[in-house]
Amino acid sequence: MTDKLTHLDDEGRITMVDVGAKAVTARVAEASGFVKMSAATLAAIRERRTPKGDPLETARLAGIMAAKRCAELIPLCHSLALSHADIQITLNDEGARITATASTSAQTGVEMETLTAVSVAALTLYDMCKALDKRMEITDIRLERKSGGRSGEWTRN
């Protein structure tokens, strides 16, 4: 491990990391998050009676769109051509579990794309249901696994 900060140049200015010399490898990442909500809100989603339409499909689409635009939102992220992005949302008794996956062949990973996808999907779910439940909580947004690149495989334990 180096003591040099990767996003600062020799004068201490913020800089984008040059990944030009890194090998192109297959990269995959998965992130997850949770939206806690009331039983009444969950029932409205399951019974398809939410005021703004289908919150699950809207959140899925928003998450996929966010993964594709991550570099526009996070200042020092590299623009990546994703070969795949997906959002899965499953309901349980306490709320909605959101899982994002993304893959590419590139010189840098797709962790930020999946974390951004989960975040935007959760915010969209909140927006779609806030008329029913302003107490919803977005929690536990985290990287679950990644593969590819110099650091190889990593899985949350």
C-alpha positions in Angstrom: 0.0 0.0 0.0 1.3 3.5 -0.8 1.0 6.6 1.2 0.4 8.7 -1.9 -3.2 9.8 -2.4 -4.3 8.7 -5.9 -6.5 11.6 -6.7 -4.0 14.4 -5.8 -1.2 15.6 -8.0 2.3 16.6 -6.7 1.0 20.1 -5.9 -2.0 18.7 -3.9 -4.6 19.5 -6.6 -7.5 17.1 -7.3 -6.9 15.0 -10.4 -8.4 12.1 -12.2 -6.4 8.9 -12.0 -4.8 8.0 -15.3 -5.8 4.4 -16.0 -4.3 4.3 -19.5 -1.5 1.9 -18.6 -3.8 -0.6 -16.8 -4.9 -3.8 -18.6 -8.5 -4.1 -19.9 -10.1 -6.9 -17.9 -13.7 -8.1 -17.4 -15.2 -6.2 -14.4 -18.3 -7.1 -12.5 -19.7 -5.5 -9.4 -22.8 -5.9 -7.2 -24.2 -3.5 -4.6 -27.3 -3.5 -2.5 -29.4 -1.2 -0.3 -32.7 -1.3 1.6 -35.7 1.0 1.8 -37.6 0.5 5.1 -41.3 1.3 4.8 -44.6 0.8 6.6 -46.8 -2.3 6.1 -49.4 -0.1 4.6 -47.0 1.1 1.9 -45.8 -2.4 1.2 -49.5 -3.5 0.8 -50.1 -0.6 -1.6 -47.1 -1.6 -3.7 -48.1 -5.3 -3.8 -51.7 -4.4 -4.6 -50.6 -2.0 -7.4 -52.5 1.0 -5.8 -49.7 3.6 -5.4 -50.7 7.1 -6.5 -47.8 7.6 -9.0 -47.9 4.2 -10.8 -45.6 1.2 -10.5 -42.8 2.3 -8.1 -40.8 -0.9 -8.6 -40.4 -0.7 -12.3 -39.8 3.0 -12.2 -37.1 2.5 -9.6 -35.5 -0.3 -11.7 -35.4 1.9 -14.8 -34.0 4.8 -12.8 -31.2 2.6 -11.3 -30.2 1.3 -14.7 -30.1 4.9 -16.1 -28.1 6.0 -13.1 -25.5 3.3 -13.6 -25.0 4.5 -17.2 -24.5 8.1 -16.1 -22.4 7.6 -13.0 -19.4 9.6 -14.4 -21.7 12.6 -14.8 -22.6 12.5 -11.1 -19.4 11.5 -9.3 -16.7 14.0 -10.2 -13.6 11.7 -10.6 -15.3 8.6 -12.0 -14.2 7.4 -15.4 -16.8 7.1 -18.1 -17.4 3.4 -18.8 -19.2 1.6 -21.6 -21.3 -0.9 -19.6 -22.0 -4.2 -21.2 -24.7 -4.9 -18.7 -26.6 -3.2 -15.8 -29.5 -4.6 -13.9 -31.6 -3.8 -10.8 -33.5 -6.3 -8.8 -36.0 -5.3 -6.1 -37.5 -7.7 -3.7 -40.1 -7.0 -1.1 -40.1 -8.4 2.4 -42.0 -7.6 5.6 -39.9 -4.5 6.4 -39.4 -3.0 2.9 -37.6 -3.3 -0.4 -34.1 -4.9 -0.9 -32.5 -3.3 -4.0 -29.6 -5.1 -5.7 -27.7 -3.7 -8.6 -25.2 -5.5 -10.9 -23.1 -4.1 -13.7 -20.3 -5.4 -15.9 -17.9 -4.1 -18.5 -14.5 -4.8 -20.0 -12.4 -1.8 -19.0 -9.3 -0.5 -17.2 -11.2 0.4 -14.1 -14.1 -1.2 -12.1 -17.8 -0.7 -12.0 -18.2 -0.5 -8.2 -19.3 3.2 -8.3 -21.8 2.4 -11.1 -23.6 -0.2 -8.9 -23.5 2.0 -5.8 -25.0 4.9 -7.8 -27.6 2.6 -9.3 -28.8 1.4 -5.9 -28.8 4.9 -4.5 -30.9 6.3 -7.4 -33.3 3.3 -7.4 -33.8 3.8 -3.6 -34.4 7.5 -4.0 -36.9 6.8 -6.9 -38.8 4.3 -4.8 -39.0 6.9 -2.0 -40.2 9.5 -4.4 -42.8 7.2 -5.9 -44.2 6.3 -2.4 -43.6 9.4 -0.3 -47.3 10.4 -0.6 -48.1 7.2 1.4 -45.1 7.1 3.8 -42.8 10.0 4.5 -41.1 7.9 7.2 -39.4 5.6 4.8 -35.7 5.1 5.4 -33.0 4.4 2.9 -30.3 2.2 4.6 -27.4 -0.2 4.1 -26.1 0.9 0.7 -23.0 -1.1 0.2 -20.7 -3.0 -2.2 -21.4 -6.7 -2.0 -18.8 -8.1 -4.4 -16.5 -7.1 -7.3 -14.3 -9.0 -9.7 -11.6 -8.1 -12.2 -8.6 -5.9 -12.3 -5.4 -6.1 -10.3 -7.2 -6.6 -7.0 -9.2 -9.5 -8.4 -12.2 -11.0 -6.5 -13.7 -9.4 -3.4 -16.9 -10.4 -1.5 -18.4 -8.9 1.6 -18.4 -11.5 4.4 
